[in-house]
Amino acid sequence: MSEAFRTIEFSHPSLTPAGVHWATVKSAALRRRADVSFYVPPGQNAACLPRVVLLHGVYGSHWAWLFKGAAHEVLNRLIQHEGLPPMLLAMPSDGLWGDGSGYLRHVNADYSRWIVEEVPQLATELEPRSEGSPLFIAGLSMGGWGALRLGALHPEIFAGISAHSSVTEMGQMQGFVEEYPEGYDLAEDRPLQALECLKLNAHRLPPLRFDCGTEDFLIEPNRHLHQALERAGIDHVYQEFPGGHTWEYWHEHLADSLRFFGGLLSRSA
């Protein structure tokens, strides 16, 4: 039994793909068990690695970034061919509420605390973390919304934010989530809109980037967010690329998130 969690089950490394670890943990925030996938590039001292929390979208789970987005393959390629600093990837489930929890605080389970506090702690249970090793957050679609909100609300925890094809406010969950809106019994005391969260801590935001495909049905909300941040004078990087709301797009452009985080590491070195 750890100090942070009553129970933890880690997969046996001889039975998983190289560098991949699965964990099931009893979460106090969620009041039940939850799953996380981790990837540690083989041969690396994981204690010294910067850590990236990757959030999935609706309908997904902890394995989606690995086995639909091939996140470990993207990371390996960038390390081998572009000299990207090695990183530890932490890929949690969103808590598996309905079609998607939104990474929000519900009355009966705190899906935001799960991501912000417990997932980083679980990564430390897997591999101790050196003091000063930075923590980044990124995500796609609903997970992009989660990354934008949680990264903005916790600048003391996250050293950089990146988001792909993001939902930017609660209303955009309509059509995605069967339980919207009646099923969401929220206990949030902070803004739901990504823009308002970013404005809330505008004076101390970590470096921020986000992108969207030009054929994505969320392109206009992402453009509006970019324009609103420009009007507010909030520094950020916004990019558009060809593509839709697909895993092909996210597989390709995860590299932009990892390069962005790598650039922040180089700047702070």
Summary of the structure (lengths in Angstrom):
residues: 269
radius of gyration: 17.2
end to end distance: 36.3
largest distance: 52.3
contacts: 937
relative contact order: 0.14
helix: 37%
strand: 20%
